[in-house]
Amino acid sequence: MKKTISLRKILFLLLAISLLTPVSAQDNALKEAETAYAKEDYAKAIELYESVLKENGESAAVYYNLGNAYYKAGKIAPAILNYERCLLLSPGDGDARFNLQMARQKTVDKIDVVGDFFLVKWFKSVENLASSDSWAKIGIVCFLSLIICLVLFFFSRKVSIKKTGFYLGLPLVILIIFANIFASHQKEEMTNRTRAIVFAPTVTVKSSPDASGTDLFVLHEGTNVTIKSTLGEWSEIVLEDGNVGWMPSENIEII
């Protein structure tokens, strides 16, 4: 006697296929991109990595590989852009940070960064050890651990256990505070992206959002800027050395 396939099984099979197909297509595109990169066909690798990002959304790993492909192709501005995007998602990626510095050495503009107070530098270096999601998870784990410590402190009858709960709870409170600050700050950077990379070979920064404005200085592709405000087709930018001016928005790409 022949067995018939139920409608439920057919729907389950179709659902499984629909879920697996995009993953398979993405994996194939990534493998093709890696093969093209290995064969030094960087244009093809760039095309494939860009298509993966377009179809599947942001990925630190793909941004990193795309940055490498652009760097090998001699396109420094896009390489810097993708390394920066990788670090935005994965601040602790040492390879991306190193490659970013290598790419920046090939830019024309050598801008002296305004020095931060040493505590600010320390704060940023610790924050960059993990991503916003990782800091959020650390905060949750520390919070649950703090609850255990509070239970030990308030409900234990032994003084030694009460002391243990108290002294373990103090650093956990500090960790929870900092983890939430780091996660919140990184989330804000990803949501409201104000940093950008100059993509024009050369662009003259003006004193006002108008072509007739006074020329202030000239920037070249690959330079990192922060967008302070926008007005029409112009963006007010701030350089890492503190200089401010206006330039056409079409000449920069948001990180």
KEPALUM-80665 format. One line per 10 residues: for each residue x negated, y negated, z of N, C-alpha, C. Coordinates in steps of 0.1 Angstrom, whole numbers, plus 5000, padded with zeros to 4 digits. Layout:
X,Y,Z,X,Y,Z,X,Y,Z ~ ...
# end
This chain:
4992,5012,5000,5000,5000,5000,4991,4988,5000 ~ 4994,4978,4991,4985,4966,4989,4989,4956,5000 ~ 4978,4950,5006,4980,4940,5016,4981,4926,5009 ~ 4990,4918,5014,4992,4905,5008,4985,4895,5018 ~ 4979,4885,5012,4972,4874,5019,4982,4864,5024 ~ 4983,4861,5037,4993,4852,5042,4989,4838,5038 ~ 4999,4829,5038,4997,4815,5035,4988,4808,5045 ~ 4988,4813,5058,4980,4807,5068,4965,4810,5064 ~ 4962,4822,5060,4948,4825,5056,4943,4818,5044 ~ 4952,4816,5035,4949,4808,5023,4946,4794,5026
4954,4788,5035,4951,4774,5039,4938,4773,5047 ~ 4936,4783,5055,4923,4783,5063,4911,4784,5054 ~ 4912,4792,5044,4901,4794,5034,4899,4781,5026 ~ 4910,4774,5022,4908,4762,5015,4902,4751,5023 ~ 4906,4751,5036,4901,4741,5045,4886,4743,5048 ~ 4882,4756,5049,4868,4759,5051,4859,4755,5039 ~ 4865,4758,5027,4858,4754,5015,4856,4739,5014 ~ 4867,4732,5017,4866,4717,5016,4856,4711,5026 ~ 4855,4718,5038,4845,4713,5048,4831,4716,5044 ~ 4829,4728,5038,4815,4732,5035,4810,4726,5022
4819,4723,5013,4814,4718,5000,4806,4705,5001 ~ 4811,4694,5009,4803,4682,5010,4789,4685,5016 ~ 4789,4693,5026,4776,4696,5033,4767,4703,5023 ~ 4772,4712,5015,4764,4719,5005,4759,4710,4995 ~ 4767,4701,4990,4764,4691,4980,4753,4682,4985 ~ 4754,4678,4998,4744,4669,5004,4731,4676,5006 ~ 4731,4689,5010,4719,4696,5011,4712,4698,4998 ~ 4720,4701,4988,4714,4702,4974,4707,4689,4970 ~ 4714,4678,4972,4709,4665,4968,4696,4662,4976 ~ 4696,4665,4989,4684,4663,4996,4672,4671,4992
4675,4684,4989,4664,4693,4984,4659,4688,4970 ~ 4668,4683,4962,4664,4678,4949,4655,4666,4950 ~ 4659,4657,4960,4652,4645,4963,4638,4649,4968 ~ 4637,4658,4977,4624,4663,4982,4615,4668,4971 ~ 4621,4676,4962,4614,4682,4951,4609,4671,4942 ~ 4617,4661,4939,4613,4650,4930,4602,4642,4937 ~ 4603,4640,4950,4593,4632,4957,4579,4640,4957 ~ 4580,4653,4959,4568,4661,4958,4561,4661,4944 ~ 4570,4659,4934,4565,4659,4920,4561,4644,4916 ~ 4562,4635,4926,4559,4621,4924,4568,4614,4914
4580,4620,4913,4591,4614,4905,4599,4605,4915 ~ 4593,4594,4919,4599,4586,4930,4612,4579,4925 ~ 4613,4576,4913,4626,4570,4908,4638,4579,4910 ~ 4635,4592,4907,4646,4602,4908,4649,4604,4923 ~ 4638,4605,4931,4640,4607,4946,4648,4595,4951 ~ 4645,4583,4947,4652,4571,4952,4667,4572,4948 ~ 4670,4576,4936,4683,4577,4931,4691,4587,4939 ~ 4685,4599,4942,4692,4609,4950,4694,4605,4964 ~ 4684,4599,4971,4686,4595,4985,4696,4584,4986 ~ 4697,4575,4976,4707,4564,4976,4721,4570,4975
4722,4581,4966,4735,4587,4964,4740,4594,4977 ~ 4730,4600,4984,4734,4607,4997,4739,4597,5007 ~ 4732,4585,5008,4737,4575,5017,4750,4569,5013 ~ 4752,4568,5001,4765,4562,4996,4777,4572,4998 ~ 4774,4585,4997,4785,4594,4998,4787,4599,5012 ~ 4776,4599,5021,4777,4605,5034,4775,4595,5045 ~ 4772,4583,5042,4770,4573,5053,4756,4573,5058 ~ 4753,4565,5068,4740,4562,5073,4733,4574,5079 ~ 4720,4575,5077,4712,4586,5083,4698,4581,5085 ~ 4693,4582,5097,4679,4577,5100,4669,4585,5092
4671,4598,5090,4662,4606,5083,4662,4603,5068 ~ 4674,4600,5063,4674,4597,5048,4669,4583,5046 ~ 4671,4574,5055,4665,4560,5054,4650,4561,5054 ~ 4645,4570,5063,4630,4571,5064,4625,4577,5051 ~ 4631,4587,5045,4626,4593,5033,4627,4584,5021 ~ 4638,4576,5021,4641,4566,5010,4630,4555,5011 ~ 4627,4551,5024,4616,4541,5025,4603,4546,5020 ~ 4600,4559,5023,4587,4565,5017,4587,4565,5002 ~ 4599,4568,4996,4599,4569,4982,4597,4555,4976 ~ 4604,4545,4981,4602,4531,4977,4587,4527,4978
4581,4530,4990,4568,4526,4992,4558,4533,4982 ~ 4560,4545,4979,4552,4552,4969,4554,4546,4955 ~ 4566,4541,4953,4570,4535,4939,4564,4521,4938 ~ 4559,4516,4949,4553,4502,4949,4563,4491,4951 ~ 4575,4495,4956,4586,4485,4959,4586,4483,4974 ~ 4579,4473,4978,4577,4471,4992,4589,4466,5000 ~ 4596,4456,4994,4608,4451,5001,4618,4461,5004 ~ 4622,4470,4994,4632,4480,4997,4626,4490,5007 ~ 4613,4493,5007,4607,4502,5016,4608,4496,5030 ~ 4605,4484,5032,4606,4477,5045,4621,4478,5050
4630,4475,5041,4644,4475,5044,4649,4488,5050 ~ 4645,4499,5043,4649,4512,5048,4642,4517,5060 ~ 4629,4513,5062,4623,4517,5074,4629,4509,5086 ~ 4633,4497,5084,4640,4489,5094,4654,4495,5097 ~ 4661,4500,5087,4674,4506,5089,4672,4519,5097 ~ 4662,4526,5094,4659,4539,5101,4657,4536,5116 ~ 4649,4526,5119,4646,4522,5132,4658,4516,5140 ~ 4667,4511,5132,4679,4506,5139,4687,4517,5144 ~ 4687,4529,5137,4695,4540,5141,4686,4549,5151 ~ 4673,4549,5148,4664,4557,5157,4652,4549,5161
4653,4541,5171,4642,4532,5175,4630,4539,5180 ~ 4631,4552,5184,4620,4559,5189,4612,4566,5178 ~ 4615,4564,5165,4608,4571,5154,4595,4565,5152 ~ 4584,4571,5157,4571,4566,5156,4566,4565,5142 ~ 4569,4575,5134,4564,4576,5120,4570,4564,5112 ~ 4583,4561,5114,4589,4550,5107,4583,4537,5111 ~ 4580,4536,5124,4574,4523,5129,4560,4521,5123 ~ 4553,4532,5123,4539,4531,5117,4540,4528,5102 ~ 4548,4535,5095,4550,4532,5080,4555,4518,5078 ~ 4563,4513,5087,4568,4499,5085,4556,4489,5086
4548,4492,5096,4536,4483,5098,4527,4483,5085 ~ 4525,4495,5080,4517,4497,5068,4523,4489,5056 ~ 4536,4490,5055,4543,4483,5044,4542,4468,5046 ~ 4543,4463,5058,4543,4449,5061,4529,4443,5057 ~ 4519,4451,5058,4505,4446,5055,4504,4443,5040 ~ 4513,4448,5032,4513,4446,5018,4521,4434,5013 ~ 4528,4427,5023,4536,4415,5020,4527,4403,5019 ~ 4531,4393,5012,4523,4381,5010,4523,4372,5022 ~ 4535,4370,5028,4537,4362,5040,4531,4368,5052 ~ 4522,4362,5059,4516,4367,5072,4521,4357,5082
4532,4361,5089,4538,4352,5099,4534,4356,5113 ~ 4529,4346,5120,4526,4349,5134,4538,4349,5143 ~ 4540,4361,5149,4552,4363,5157,4551,4355,5170 ~ 4561,4348,5174,4561,4341,5187,4560,4351,5198 ~ 4550,4349,5207,4548,4359,5218,4559,4359,5228 ~ 4564,4371,5232,4574,4372,5242,4567,4373,5256 ~ 4575,4370,5266,4570,4372,5280,4568,4387,5282 ~ 4558,4390,5290,4554,4405,5291,4565,4413,5296 ~ 4574,4408,5304,4585,4416,5309,4595,4419,5298 ~ 4597,4409,5288,4605,4411,5277,4600,4422,5268
4586,4422,5266,4580,4432,5258,4581,4446,5264 ~ 4580,4446,5277,4581,4459,5284,4596,4464,5282 ~ 4605,4455,5284,4619,4458,5283,4622,4464,5269 ~ 4617,4457,5258,4620,4462,5245,4613,4475,5242 ~ 4601,4477,5247,4594,4490,5245,4601,4501,5251 ~ 4606,4499,5263,4614,4510,5270,4627,4513,5262 ~ 4634,4502,5258,4646,4503,5251,4644,4511,5238 ~ 4633,4509,5231,4631,4516,5218,4627,4530,5220 ~ 4626,4535,5232,4622,4549,5234,4634,4559,5229 ~ 4646,4553,5229,4657,4562,5225,4668,4553,5218
4677,4560,5212,4688,4553,5204,4699,4550,5214 ~ 4709,4542,5209,4720,4538,5217,4728,4550,5222 ~ 4730,4560,5214,4737,4572,5218,4730,4580,5228 ~ 4717,4580,5227,4708,4587,5237,4709,4580,5250 ~ 4708,4567,5250,4709,4560,5263,4723,4561,5269 ~ 4733,4562,5261,4747,4564,5266,4748,4578,5273 ~ 4742,4588,5267,4742,4601,5273,4734,4602,5286 ~ 4722,4595,5286,4714,4594,5298,4722,4587,5309 ~ 4730,4577,5306,4738,4570,5315,4749,4579,5321 ~ 4755,4587,5313,4765,4596,5317,4760,4607,5327
4748,4613,5323,4742,4623,5331,4738,4617,5345 ~ 4732,4605,5344,4728,4599,5357,4741,4595,5366 ~ 4752,4592,5359,4764,4589,5367,4769,4601,5374 ~ 4770,4612,5366,4774,4625,5372,4765,4629,5384 ~ 4752,4627,5382,4742,4631,5392,4744,4622,5404 ~ 4748,4609,5402,4750,4600,5413,4762,4604,5421 ~ 4773,4609,5414,4785,4614,5421,4781,4626,5431 ~ 4772,4635,5426,4768,4646,5434,4760,4641,5446 ~ 4752,4631,5444,4744,4625,5455,4754,4618,5465 ~ 4764,4612,5461,4774,4605,5470,4781,4616,5478
4785,4627,5471,4791,4638,5478,4782,4643,5489 ~ 4770,4645,5486,4760,4650,5496,4759,4640,5508 ~ 4759,4627,5504,4757,4617,5515,4769,4616,5524 ~ 4781,4616,5518,4792,4613,5526,4798,4626,5533 ~ 4796,4638,5527,4803,4650,5532,4793,4660,5539 ~ 4781,4658,5537,4771,4668,5543,4770,4664,5558 ~ 4768,4675,5566,4767,4673,5581,4752,4672,5584 ~ 4743,4677,5576,4729,4676,5578,4723,4663,5575 ~ 4715,4657,5584,4709,4644,5582,4699,4645,5570 ~ 4692,4656,5569,4682,4657,5558,4688,4657,5545
4700,4663,5543,4707,4663,5530,4713,4650,5528 ~ 4718,4643,5538,4723,4629,5536,4712,4620,5531 ~ 4700,4621,5537,4689,4613,5532,4685,4616,5518 ~ 4685,4629,5515,4682,4633,5501,4692,4627,5491 ~ 4705,4628,5494,4715,4622,5486,4713,4607,5484 ~ 4710,4600,5495,4708,4585,5495,4696,4581,5487 ~ 4685,4587,5489,4672,4583,5482,4672,4587,5468 ~ 4679,4598,5464,4680,4602,5450,4690,4593,5443 ~ 4700,4588,5451,4711,4580,5445,4706,4566,5441 ~ 4696,4560,5448,4691,4547,5445,4685,4546,5431
4675,4554,5428,4670,4553,5414,4680,4557,5403 ~ 4690,4565,5406,4700,4568,5397,4709,4556,5393 ~ 4711,4548,5404,4719,4535,5401,4711,4526,5392 ~ 4698,4525,5394,4690,4517,5385,4690,4522,5371 ~ 4689,4535,5370,4688,4541,5356,4702,4539,5349 ~ 4713,4540,5357,4726,4538,5350,4727,4524,5345 ~ 4723,4514,5353,4724,4500,5349,4715,4498,5336 ~ 4703,4502,5336,4694,4500,5325,4699,4508,5313 ~ 4703,4520,5315,4708,4528,5303,4720,4521,5296 ~ 4729,4516,5304,4740,4509,5299,4736,4496,5292
4727,4489,5297,4722,4476,5291,4715,4480,5278 ~ 4706,4490,5278,4699,4494,5265,4709,4498,5255 ~ 4719,4507,5259,4729,4512,5249,4737,4501,5243 ~ 4741,4492,5252,4750,4480,5248,4742,4471,5238 ~ 4730,4468,5241,4722,4459,5233,4719,4465,5219 ~ 4716,4478,5219,4714,4485,5206,4726,4486,5198 ~ 4738,4489,5205,4750,4489,5198,4754,4476,5192 ~ 4751,4465,5199,4754,4452,5194,4745,4449,5182 ~ 4733,4453,5182,4724,4451,5170,4729,4459,5158 ~ 4735,4471,5160,4740,4478,5148,4753,4473,5143
4761,4467,5152,4774,4462,5149,4773,4449,5142 ~ 4766,4439,5148,4764,4426,5143,4750,4424,5138 ~ 4748,4428,5126,4734,4428,5120,4731,4414,5115 ~ 4721,4408,5121,4717,4395,5117,4703,4394,5111 ~ 4696,4405,5112,4682,4405,5106,4683,4409,5091 ~ 4674,4404,5083,4675,4407,5069,4661,4407,5063 ~ 4659,4412,5051,4647,4412,5043,4648,4404,5031 ~ 4638,4395,5028,4638,4388,5016,4635,4397,5004 ~ 4644,4396,4994,4643,4405,4982,4638,4397,4969 ~ 4639,4384,4969,4634,4376,4958,4619,4376,4958
4613,4377,4946,4598,4376,4945,4593,4364,4953 ~ 4599,4352,4950,4596,4340,4957,4609,4332,4959 ~ 4610,4325,4970,4622,4317,4973,4618,4305,4981 ~ 4623,4293,4977,4619,4281,4985,4630,4278,4995 ~ 4626,4277,5007,4635,4275,5018,4637,4260,5019 ~ 4650,4256,5020,4654,4242,5020,4658,4237,5034 ~ 4658,4224,5035,4662,4217,5048,4677,4217,5050 ~ 4684,4219,5039,4699,4219,5040,4705,4229,5030 ~ 4717,4233,5032,4723,4243,5023,4727,4238,5009 ~ 4717,4233,5002,4719,4227,4989,4706,4227,4981
4707,4229,4968,4695,4230,4960,4688,4217,4960 ~ 4694,4206,4963,4687,4193,4963,4681,4190,4977 ~ 4682,4199,4986,4676,4197,4999,4661,4197,4998 ~ 4654,4192,5009,4640,4191,5009,4634,4205,5010 ~ 4623,4207,5002,4616,4219,5003,4608,4220,5016 ~ 4610,4231,5023,4603,4233,5036,4591,4242,5035 ~ 4593,4254,5030,4583,4264,5028,4587,4274,5018 ~ 4578,4283,5013,4581,4293,5004,4580,4307,5010 ~ 4589,4316,5008,4589,4329,5013,4587,4339,5001 ~ 4582,4351,5004,4580,4361,4993,4588,4374,4998
4589,4383,4988,4597,4395,4991,4591,4403,5002 ~ 4599,4409,5010,4595,4418,5021,4594,4411,5035 ~ 4596,4398,5035,4595,4390,5047,4608,4392,5056 ~ 4606,4394,5068,4617,4396,5078,4622,4383,5083 ~ 4635,4381,5082,4641,4369,5087,4654,4373,5095 ~ 4658,4363,5103,4670,4364,5111,4680,4354,5106 ~ 4692,4358,5103,4703,4349,5099,4709,4342,5111 ~ 4708,4329,5111,4713,4321,5122,4728,4318,5119 ~ 4731,4314,5107,4744,4310,5103,4746,4311,5088 ~ 4758,4310,5082,4760,4310,5068,4769,4299,5065
4768,4293,5053,4777,4283,5048,4778,4284,5033 ~ 4789,4289,5028,4791,4292,5014,4782,4303,5009 ~ 4774,4299,4999,4764,4309,4994,4750,4307,5000 ~ 4749,4300,5011,4736,4298,5017,4736,4304,5031 ~ 4724,4308,5035,4721,4313,5049,4711,4305,5056 ~ 4713,4301,5068,4703,4295,5076,4695,4306,5083 ~ 4682,4306,5080,4674,4317,5085,4663,4312,5095 ~ 4659,4321,5104,4649,4318,5114,4637,4328,5112 ~ 4625,4324,5110,4614,4333,5109,4609,4337,5123 ~ 4600,4347,5123,4595,4353,5135,4586,4343,5142
4581,4332,5135,4573,4322,5141,4581,4310,5146 ~ 4595,4311,5144,4604,4300,5149,4608,4290,5138 ~ 4602,4290,5127,4606,4281,5116,4620,4284,5111 ~ 4627,4273,5108,4641,4274,5104,4644,4267,5091 ~ 4653,4273,5083,4656,4266,5070,4668,4273,5063 ~ 4671,4268,5052,4682,4274,5044,4678,4280,5031 ~ 4684,4292,5027,4680,4298,5015,4693,4305,5009 ~ 4693,4307,4996,4705,4314,4990,4707,4328,4996 ~ 4719,4331,5000,4722,4344,5006,4719,4356,4996 ~ 4720,4353,4983,4717,4364,4974,4703,4369,4974
4694,4361,4980,4680,4365,4980,4675,4373,4992 ~ 4685,4377,5000,4682,4385,5012,4691,4397,5013 ~ 4686,4407,5019,4694,4419,5021,4695,4422,5036 ~ 4707,4424,5041,4710,4426,5055,4704,4440,5059 ~ 4697,4441,5070,4692,4454,5075,4704,4462,5081
# end
